[in-house]
Amino acid sequence: MSRVPGWLLRHRITVEPYLGDSAYGPQYGPPAVAVPALVSAAVRQVRDADGREVVSSTTVIAAPGLDCPPGSRLTLPDGRTTTAITTSAHAAPGLPVPACVEVSCE
């Protein structure tokens, strides 16, 4: 299985993985800085973890293995901070399709 080519991942983002809620609000893990990604600012409708239809304003494509569960905080190349709605790992063993992780963000 091939990975998404690194030359396609033109942007650099920061990902703070969501760990859960505490009495003081959401808790995040240590940030992964300068993660190679391809950021697309396109509005589309997606389903969140609860099955509700929500609007995503940004889609991020990254290499397989990205630790970005729903609720994670992402800082995009333009400095905007957003939250991950859904994360999907794409793989097609045996097909000439690159493996990647797709994150739909608020």
C-alpha positions in Angstrom: 0.0 0.0 0.0 1.4 3.4 -1.0 1.2 6.5 1.1 0.1 9.9 0.0 3.2 11.5 -1.7 4.9 14.0 0.6 5.2 16.6 -2.2 1.4 16.8 -2.2 1.4 17.8 1.5 2.3 21.5 0.9 1.0 23.0 4.2 2.2 22.7 7.8 -0.3 22.4 10.6 -0.3 21.9 14.4 -2.4 19.2 15.9 -3.3 19.0 19.6 -5.1 15.6 20.1 -8.3 15.6 22.1 -8.0 13.6 25.3 -11.4 14.2 26.8 -13.2 16.7 29.1 -12.4 17.6 32.6 -13.8 19.9 35.2 -11.9 22.7 33.6 -12.9 22.0 30.0 -11.5 20.0 27.1 -8.0 18.5 27.6 -5.5 18.2 24.8 -2.3 16.1 24.4 1.1 17.6 23.5 1.0 19.4 20.1 2.4 17.8 17.0 4.0 20.8 15.3 4.7 21.3 11.5 2.7 18.2 10.5 2.7 18.0 6.6 -0.8 18.3 5.3 -2.9 19.5 2.4 -5.5 22.0 3.6 -8.7 22.7 1.5 -11.0 25.4 2.6 -14.3 24.1 1.1 -17.7 24.0 2.8 -19.4 20.7 2.9 -21.9 18.7 5.0 -20.5 15.8 7.1 -21.8 13.6 10.0 -20.2 14.0 13.4 -19.5 11.2 15.9 -23.1 11.4 17.2 -24.5 11.0 13.7 -25.7 14.7 13.4 -25.2 16.5 10.1 -22.9 19.5 10.6 -21.1 21.9 8.3 -17.3 21.5 7.7 -15.5 24.5 6.5 -12.0 22.9 6.1 -10.7 19.5 5.1 -7.2 18.4 5.9 -5.4 15.5 4.2 -2.3 14.0 6.0 -0.1 10.9 5.9 -1.4 7.8 7.6 -0.8 7.6 11.4 -2.0 11.1 12.2 -3.3 11.2 15.9 -6.3 13.5 15.5 -9.5 12.1 17.1 -12.7 14.2 16.8 -12.5 17.2 19.1 -8.8 17.7 18.5 -7.6 21.3 18.0 -5.8 22.2 14.8 -3.9 25.3 13.9 -4.0 25.9 10.2 -1.3 27.6 8.0 -3.1 30.9 8.1 -3.1 30.9 11.9 -6.8 30.0 12.3 -7.6 27.5 15.0 -10.3 24.9 14.3 -11.7 21.7 15.8 -11.8 18.3 14.2 -15.3 17.0 13.5 -14.5 13.6 12.0 -11.3 11.7 11.1 -11.3 9.0 8.4 -8.4 6.7 7.6 -8.4 5.8 3.9 -6.6 2.7 2.6 -7.2 0.5 -0.4 -4.9 -2.5 -0.2 -4.0 -3.8 -3.6 -5.2 -0.8 -5.4 -3.1 2.1 -6.7 -4.7 4.6 -4.3 -2.5 6.3 -1.7 -3.3 5.8 2.0 -4.1 8.9 3.9 -6.0 10.4 6.8 -8.8 12.9 6.1 -9.9 15.3 8.9 -13.1 17.4 8.5 -12.9 20.5 10.6 -15.4 23.2 11.8 
